[in-house]
Amino acid sequence: MKTLVDQINAEIAAFQVNAAAQVEKGNKAAGTRARKNALNITKLLKEFRKVSVEEAKK
């Protein structure tokens, strides 16, 4: 579960960098990367929820 949290944090950091580049500099490629990061964050958070529920049942 620790590695999953680390992956989520890394993906969020990457999203912040790419989103800032898009907003501040108008970098279209960074916008594409930010959207991809957002999808990955969603998937990781769903996985975290599943793992967290399983851990709570123990």
mmCIF file as gemmi writes it, N, C-alpha and C atoms, coordinates in Angstrom:
data_model
loop_
_atom_site.group_PDB
_atom_site.id
_atom_site.type_symbol
_atom_site.label_atom_id
_atom_site.label_alt_id
_atom_site.label_comp_id
_atom_site.label_asym_id
_atom_site.label_entity_id
_atom_site.label_seq_id
_atom_site.pdbx_PDB_ins_code
_atom_site.Cartn_x
_atom_site.Cartn_y
_atom_site.Cartn_z
_atom_site.occupancy
_atom_site.B_iso_or_equiv
_atom_site.pdbx_formal_charge
_atom_site.auth_seq_id
_atom_site.auth_asym_id
_atom_site.pdbx_PDB_model_num
ATOM 1 N N . MET Axp A 1 ? 0.825 -1.183 0 1 0 ? 1 A 1
ATOM 2 C CA . MET Axp A 1 ? 0 0 0 1 0 ? 1 A 1
ATOM 3 C C . MET Axp A 1 ? 0.877 1.258 0 1 0 ? 1 A 1
ATOM 4 N N . LYS Axp A 2 ? 2.034 1.169 0.639 1 0 ? 2 A 1
ATOM 5 C CA . LYS Axp A 2 ? 2.956 2.305 0.67 1 0 ? 2 A 1
ATOM 6 C C . LYS Axp A 2 ? 3.41 2.667 -0.741 1 0 ? 2 A 1
ATOM 7 N N . THR Axp A 3 ? 3.711 1.67 -1.55 1 0 ? 3 A 1
ATOM 8 C CA . THR Axp A 3 ? 4.16 1.95 -2.914 1 0 ? 3 A 1
ATOM 9 C C . THR Axp A 3 ? 3.039 2.592 -3.727 1 0 ? 3 A 1
ATOM 10 N N . LEU Axp A 4 ? 1.812 2.182 -3.471 1 0 ? 4 A 1
ATOM 11 C CA . LEU Axp A 4 ? 0.67 2.765 -4.177 1 0 ? 4 A 1
ATOM 12 C C . LEU Axp A 4 ? 0.533 4.247 -3.827 1 0 ? 4 A 1
ATOM 13 N N . VAL Axp A 5 ? 0.702 4.581 -2.557 1 0 ? 5 A 1
ATOM 14 C CA . VAL Axp A 5 ? 0.63 5.982 -2.126 1 0 ? 5 A 1
ATOM 15 C C . VAL Axp A 5 ? 1.771 6.776 -2.752 1 0 ? 5 A 1
ATOM 16 N N . ASP Axp A 6 ? 2.945 6.177 -2.826 1 0 ? 6 A 1
ATOM 17 C CA . ASP Axp A 6 ? 4.081 6.85 -3.469 1 0 ? 6 A 1
ATOM 18 C C . ASP Axp A 6 ? 3.806 7.102 -4.95 1 0 ? 6 A 1
ATOM 19 N N . GLN Axp A 7 ? 3.189 6.135 -5.627 1 0 ? 7 A 1
ATOM 20 C CA . GLN Axp A 7 ? 2.841 6.307 -7.041 1 0 ? 7 A 1
ATOM 21 C C . GLN Axp A 7 ? 1.833 7.441 -7.215 1 0 ? 7 A 1
ATOM 22 N N . ILE Axp A 8 ? 0.853 7.494 -6.33 1 0 ? 8 A 1
ATOM 23 C CA . ILE Axp A 8 ? -0.16 8.561 -6.396 1 0 ? 8 A 1
ATOM 24 C C . ILE Axp A 8 ? 0.503 9.924 -6.211 1 0 ? 8 A 1
ATOM 25 N N . ASN Axp A 9 ? 1.383 10.028 -5.224 1 0 ? 9 A 1
ATOM 26 C CA . ASN Axp A 9 ? 2.066 11.3 -4.977 1 0 ? 9 A 1
ATOM 27 C C . ASN Axp A 9 ? 2.932 11.721 -6.16 1 0 ? 9 A 1
ATOM 28 N N . ALA Axp A 10 ? 3.616 10.769 -6.778 1 0 ? 10 A 1
ATOM 29 C CA . ALA Axp A 10 ? 4.455 11.078 -7.939 1 0 ? 10 A 1
ATOM 30 C C . ALA Axp A 10 ? 3.6 11.554 -9.112 1 0 ? 10 A 1
ATOM 31 N N . GLU Axp A 11 ? 2.47 10.904 -9.31 1 0 ? 11 A 1
ATOM 32 C CA . GLU Axp A 11 ? 1.583 11.27 -10.42 1 0 ? 11 A 1
ATOM 33 C C . GLU Axp A 11 ? 0.979 12.655 -10.187 1 0 ? 11 A 1
ATOM 34 N N . ILE Axp A 12 ? 0.631 12.964 -8.95 1 0 ? 12 A 1
ATOM 35 C CA . ILE Axp A 12 ? 0.082 14.283 -8.62 1 0 ? 12 A 1
ATOM 36 C C . ILE Axp A 12 ? 1.14 15.368 -8.85 1 0 ? 12 A 1
ATOM 37 N N . ALA Axp A 13 ? 2.375 15.089 -8.465 1 0 ? 13 A 1
ATOM 38 C CA . ALA Axp A 13 ? 3.455 16.052 -8.682 1 0 ? 13 A 1
ATOM 39 C C . ALA Axp A 13 ? 3.657 16.318 -10.172 1 0 ? 13 A 1
ATOM 40 N N . ALA Axp A 14 ? 3.634 15.262 -10.975 1 0 ? 14 A 1
ATOM 41 C CA . ALA Axp A 14 ? 3.788 15.413 -12.424 1 0 ? 14 A 1
ATOM 42 C C . ALA Axp A 14 ? 2.619 16.215 -13.004 1 0 ? 14 A 1
ATOM 43 N N . PHE Axp A 15 ? 1.408 15.947 -12.506 1 0 ? 15 A 1
ATOM 44 C CA . PHE Axp A 15 ? 0.235 16.686 -12.965 1 0 ? 15 A 1
ATOM 45 C C . PHE Axp A 15 ? 0.387 18.173 -12.665 1 0 ? 15 A 1
ATOM 46 N N . GLN Axp A 16 ? 0.847 18.498 -11.457 1 0 ? 16 A 1
ATOM 47 C CA . GLN Axp A 16 ? 0.999 19.904 -11.074 1 0 ? 16 A 1
ATOM 48 C C . GLN Axp A 16 ? 1.982 20.627 -11.98 1 0 ? 16 A 1
ATOM 49 N N . VAL Axp A 17 ? 3.087 19.969 -12.297 1 0 ? 17 A 1
ATOM 50 C CA . VAL Axp A 17 ? 4.094 20.578 -13.173 1 0 ? 17 A 1
ATOM 51 C C . VAL Axp A 17 ? 3.513 20.812 -14.564 1 0 ? 17 A 1
ATOM 52 N N . ASN Axp A 18 ? 2.866 19.788 -15.113 1 0 ? 18 A 1
ATOM 53 C CA . ASN Axp A 18 ? 2.322 19.902 -16.474 1 0 ? 18 A 1
ATOM 54 C C . ASN Axp A 18 ? 1.156 20.885 -16.545 1 0 ? 18 A 1
ATOM 55 N N . ALA Axp A 19 ? 0.295 20.869 -15.558 1 0 ? 19 A 1
ATOM 56 C CA . ALA Axp A 19 ? -0.841 21.796 -15.558 1 0 ? 19 A 1
ATOM 57 C C . ALA Axp A 19 ? -0.356 23.234 -15.444 1 0 ? 19 A 1
ATOM 58 N N . ALA Axp A 20 ? 0.645 23.467 -14.619 1 0 ? 20 A 1
ATOM 59 C CA . ALA Axp A 20 ? 1.19 24.818 -14.481 1 0 ? 20 A 1
ATOM 60 C C . ALA Axp A 20 ? 1.814 25.291 -15.79 1 0 ? 20 A 1
ATOM 61 N N . ALA Axp A 21 ? 2.517 24.393 -16.468 1 0 ? 21 A 1
ATOM 62 C CA . ALA Axp A 21 ? 3.133 24.764 -17.75 1 0 ? 21 A 1
ATOM 63 C C . ALA Axp A 21 ? 2.066 25.127 -18.781 1 0 ? 21 A 1
ATOM 64 N N . GLN Axp A 22 ? 0.957 24.408 -18.762 1 0 ? 22 A 1
ATOM 65 C CA . GLN Axp A 22 ? -0.108 24.712 -19.706 1 0 ? 22 A 1
ATOM 66 C C . GLN Axp A 22 ? -0.757 26.059 -19.387 1 0 ? 22 A 1
ATOM 67 N N . VAL Axp A 23 ? -1.056 26.272 -18.122 1 0 ? 23 A 1
ATOM 68 C CA . VAL Axp A 23 ? -1.756 27.499 -17.725 1 0 ? 23 A 1
ATOM 69 C C . VAL Axp A 23 ? -0.864 28.728 -17.877 1 0 ? 23 A 1
ATOM 70 N N . GLU Axp A 24 ? 0.366 28.631 -17.404 1 0 ? 24 A 1
ATOM 71 C CA . GLU Axp A 24 ? 1.238 29.798 -17.374 1 0 ? 24 A 1
ATOM 72 C C . GLU Axp A 24 ? 1.895 30.102 -18.714 1 0 ? 24 A 1
ATOM 73 N N . LYS Axp A 25 ? 2.251 29.048 -19.455 1 0 ? 25 A 1
ATOM 74 C CA . LYS Axp A 25 ? 2.996 29.251 -20.69 1 0 ? 25 A 1
ATOM 75 C C . LYS Axp A 25 ? 2.203 28.915 -21.942 1 0 ? 25 A 1
ATOM 76 N N . GLY Axp A 26 ? 0.994 28.363 -21.771 1 0 ? 26 A 1
ATOM 77 C CA . GLY Axp A 26 ? 0.193 27.988 -22.922 1 0 ? 26 A 1
ATOM 78 C C . GLY Axp A 26 ? 0.751 26.788 -23.67 1 0 ? 26 A 1
ATOM 79 N N . ASN Axp A 27 ? 1.486 25.939 -22.976 1 0 ? 27 A 1
ATOM 80 C CA . ASN Axp A 27 ? 2.12 24.775 -23.576 1 0 ? 27 A 1
ATOM 81 C C . ASN Axp A 27 ? 1.074 23.682 -23.807 1 0 ? 27 A 1
ATOM 82 N N . LYS Axp A 28 ? 0.712 23.457 -25.064 1 0 ? 28 A 1
ATOM 83 C CA . LYS Axp A 28 ? -0.335 22.489 -25.394 1 0 ? 28 A 1
ATOM 84 C C . LYS Axp A 28 ? 0.088 21.052 -25.089 1 0 ? 28 A 1
ATOM 85 N N . ALA Axp A 29 ? 1.348 20.731 -25.302 1 0 ? 29 A 1
ATOM 86 C CA . ALA Axp A 29 ? 1.833 19.377 -25.015 1 0 ? 29 A 1
ATOM 87 C C . ALA Axp A 29 ? 1.764 19.095 -23.513 1 0 ? 29 A 1
ATOM 88 N N . ALA Axp A 30 ? 2.032 20.104 -22.716 1 0 ? 30 A 1
ATOM 89 C CA . ALA Axp A 30 ? 1.935 19.932 -21.264 1 0 ? 30 A 1
ATOM 90 C C . ALA Axp A 30 ? 0.487 19.682 -20.859 1 0 ? 30 A 1
ATOM 91 N N . GLY Axp A 31 ? -0.452 20.283 -21.557 1 0 ? 31 A 1
ATOM 92 C CA . GLY Axp A 31 ? -1.87 20.036 -21.294 1 0 ? 31 A 1
ATOM 93 C C . GLY Axp A 31 ? -2.236 18.594 -21.567 1 0 ? 31 A 1
ATOM 94 N N . THR Axp A 32 ? -1.694 18.048 -22.64 1 0 ? 32 A 1
ATOM 95 C CA . THR Axp A 32 ? -1.935 16.641 -22.971 1 0 ? 32 A 1
ATOM 96 C C . THR Axp A 32 ? -1.364 15.743 -21.88 1 0 ? 32 A 1
ATOM 97 N N . ARG Axp A 33 ? -0.149 16.057 -21.444 1 0 ? 33 A 1
ATOM 98 C CA . ARG Axp A 33 ? 0.465 15.261 -20.371 1 0 ? 33 A 1
ATOM 99 C C . ARG Axp A 33 ? -0.331 15.388 -19.074 1 0 ? 33 A 1
ATOM 100 N N . ALA Axp A 34 ? -0.837 16.572 -18.778 1 0 ? 34 A 1
ATOM 101 C CA . ALA Axp A 34 ? -1.617 16.784 -17.552 1 0 ? 34 A 1
ATOM 102 C C . ALA Axp A 34 ? -2.902 15.964 -17.587 1 0 ? 34 A 1
ATOM 103 N N . ARG Axp A 35 ? -3.546 15.904 -18.745 1 0 ? 35 A 1
ATOM 104 C CA . ARG Axp A 35 ? -4.77 15.097 -18.865 1 0 ? 35 A 1
ATOM 105 C C . ARG Axp A 35 ? -4.46 13.622 -18.678 1 0 ? 35 A 1
ATOM 106 N N . LYS Axp A 36 ? -3.343 13.173 -19.215 1 0 ? 36 A 1
ATOM 107 C CA . LYS Axp A 36 ? -2.927 11.778 -19.041 1 0 ? 36 A 1
ATOM 108 C C . LYS Axp A 36 ? -2.633 11.502 -17.564 1 0 ? 36 A 1
ATOM 109 N N . ASN Axp A 37 ? -1.951 12.44 -16.904 1 0 ? 37 A 1
ATOM 110 C CA . ASN Axp A 37 ? -1.69 12.302 -15.47 1 0 ? 37 A 1
ATOM 111 C C . ASN Axp A 37 ? -2.996 12.214 -14.688 1 0 ? 37 A 1
ATOM 112 N N . ALA Axp A 38 ? -3.976 13.02 -15.064 1 0 ? 38 A 1
ATOM 113 C CA . ALA Axp A 38 ? -5.266 13.016 -14.367 1 0 ? 38 A 1
ATOM 114 C C . ALA Axp A 38 ? -5.945 11.648 -14.49 1 0 ? 38 A 1
ATOM 115 N N . LEU Axp A 39 ? -5.872 11.054 -15.674 1 0 ? 39 A 1
ATOM 116 C CA . LEU Axp A 39 ? -6.453 9.714 -15.843 1 0 ? 39 A 1
ATOM 117 C C . LEU Axp A 39 ? -5.722 8.687 -14.991 1 0 ? 39 A 1
ATOM 118 N N . ASN Axp A 40 ? -4.404 8.78 -14.956 1 0 ? 40 A 1
ATOM 119 C CA . ASN Axp A 40 ? -3.623 7.845 -14.148 1 0 ? 40 A 1
ATOM 120 C C . ASN Axp A 40 ? -3.92 8.02 -12.665 1 0 ? 40 A 1
ATOM 121 N N . ILE Axp A 41 ? -4.092 9.263 -12.233 1 0 ? 41 A 1
ATOM 122 C CA . ILE Axp A 41 ? -4.428 9.521 -10.831 1 0 ? 41 A 1
ATOM 123 C C . ILE Axp A 41 ? -5.767 8.875 -10.494 1 0 ? 41 A 1
ATOM 124 N N . THR Axp A 42 ? -6.73 9.013 -11.383 1 0 ? 42 A 1
ATOM 125 C CA . THR Axp A 42 ? -8.047 8.416 -11.165 1 0 ? 42 A 1
ATOM 126 C C . THR Axp A 42 ? -7.931 6.907 -10.995 1 0 ? 42 A 1
ATOM 127 N N . LYS Axp A 43 ? -7.181 6.26 -11.875 1 0 ? 43 A 1
ATOM 128 C CA . LYS Axp A 43 ? -7.004 4.807 -11.791 1 0 ? 43 A 1
ATOM 129 C C . LYS Axp A 43 ? -6.317 4.403 -10.49 1 0 ? 43 A 1
ATOM 130 N N . LEU Axp A 44 ? -5.277 5.152 -10.122 1 0 ? 44 A 1
ATOM 131 C CA . LEU Axp A 44 ? -4.549 4.833 -8.891 1 0 ? 44 A 1
ATOM 132 C C . LEU Axp A 44 ? -5.421 5.038 -7.659 1 0 ? 44 A 1
ATOM 133 N N . LEU Axp A 45 ? -6.247 6.075 -7.661 1 0 ? 45 A 1
ATOM 134 C CA . LEU Axp A 45 ? -7.122 6.315 -6.515 1 0 ? 45 A 1
ATOM 135 C C . LEU Axp A 45 ? -8.181 5.228 -6.385 1 0 ? 45 A 1
ATOM 136 N N . LYS Axp A 46 ? -8.681 4.728 -7.507 1 0 ? 46 A 1
ATOM 137 C CA . LYS Axp A 46 ? -9.629 3.617 -7.454 1 0 ? 46 A 1
ATOM 138 C C . LYS Axp A 46 ? -8.956 2.373 -6.888 1 0 ? 46 A 1
ATOM 139 N N . GLU Axp A 47 ? -7.724 2.125 -7.293 1 0 ? 47 A 1
ATOM 140 C CA . GLU Axp A 47 ? -6.964 0.993 -6.771 1 0 ? 47 A 1
ATOM 141 C C . GLU Axp A 47 ? -6.712 1.177 -5.277 1 0 ? 47 A 1
ATOM 142 N N . PHE Axp A 48 ? -6.376 2.398 -4.87 1 0 ? 48 A 1
ATOM 143 C CA . PHE Axp A 48 ? -6.154 2.679 -3.458 1 0 ? 48 A 1
ATOM 144 C C . PHE Axp A 48 ? -7.409 2.39 -2.645 1 0 ? 48 A 1
ATOM 145 N N . ARG Axp A 49 ? -8.546 2.798 -3.167 1 0 ? 49 A 1
ATOM 146 C CA . ARG Axp A 49 ? -9.81 2.567 -2.461 1 0 ? 49 A 1
ATOM 147 C C . ARG Axp A 49 ? -10.048 1.078 -2.282 1 0 ? 49 A 1
ATOM 148 N N . LYS Axp A 50 ? -9.805 0.306 -3.335 1 0 ? 50 A 1
ATOM 149 C CA . LYS Axp A 50 ? -10.01 -1.136 -3.271 1 0 ? 50 A 1
ATOM 150 C C . LYS Axp A 50 ? -9.082 -1.769 -2.233 1 0 ? 50 A 1
ATOM 151 N N . VAL Axp A 51 ? -7.818 -1.396 -2.254 1 0 ? 51 A 1
ATOM 152 C CA . VAL Axp A 51 ? -6.844 -1.941 -1.31 1 0 ? 51 A 1
ATOM 153 C C . VAL Axp A 51 ? -7.182 -1.502 0.109 1 0 ? 51 A 1
ATOM 154 N N . SER Axp A 52 ? -7.575 -0.264 0.267 1 0 ? 52 A 1
ATOM 155 C CA . SER Axp A 52 ? -7.897 0.268 1.581 1 0 ? 52 A 1
ATOM 156 C C . SER Axp A 52 ? -9.098 -0.454 2.2 1 0 ? 52 A 1
ATOM 157 N N . VAL Axp A 53 ? -10.094 -0.741 1.399 1 0 ? 53 A 1
ATOM 158 C CA . VAL Axp A 53 ? -11.268 -1.467 1.89 1 0 ? 53 A 1
ATOM 159 C C . VAL Axp A 53 ? -10.87 -2.879 2.309 1 0 ? 53 A 1
ATOM 160 N N . GLU Axp A 54 ? -10.022 -3.524 1.53 1 0 ? 54 A 1
ATOM 161 C CA . GLU Axp A 54 ? -9.552 -4.865 1.882 1 0 ? 54 A 1
ATOM 162 C C . GLU Axp A 54 ? -8.756 -4.845 3.187 1 0 ? 54 A 1
ATOM 163 N N . GLU Axp A 55 ? -7.926 -3.852 3.359 1 0 ? 55 A 1
ATOM 164 C CA . GLU Axp A 55 ? -7.139 -3.73 4.593 1 0 ? 55 A 1
ATOM 165 C C . GLU Axp A 55 ? -8.041 -3.493 5.792 1 0 ? 55 A 1
ATOM 166 N N . ALA Axp A 56 ? -9.097 -2.733 5.604 1 0 ? 56 A 1
ATOM 167 C CA . ALA Axp A 56 ? -10.018 -2.434 6.707 1 0 ? 56 A 1
ATOM 168 C C . ALA Axp A 56 ? -10.796 -3.672 7.139 1 0 ? 56 A 1
ATOM 169 N N . LYS Axp A 57 ? -10.993 -4.608 6.237 1 0 ? 57 A 1
ATOM 170 C CA . LYS Axp A 57 ? -11.737 -5.837 6.554 1 0 ? 57 A 1
ATOM 171 C C . LYS Axp A 57 ? -10.94 -6.805 7.389 1 0 ? 57 A 1
ATOM 172 N N . LYS Axp A 58 ? -9.629 -6.642 7.434 1 0 ? 58 A 1
ATOM 173 C CA . LYS Axp A 58 ? -8.784 -7.576 8.169 1 0 ? 58 A 1
ATOM 174 C C . LYS Axp A 58 ? -8.899 -7.403 9.656 1 0 ? 58 A 1
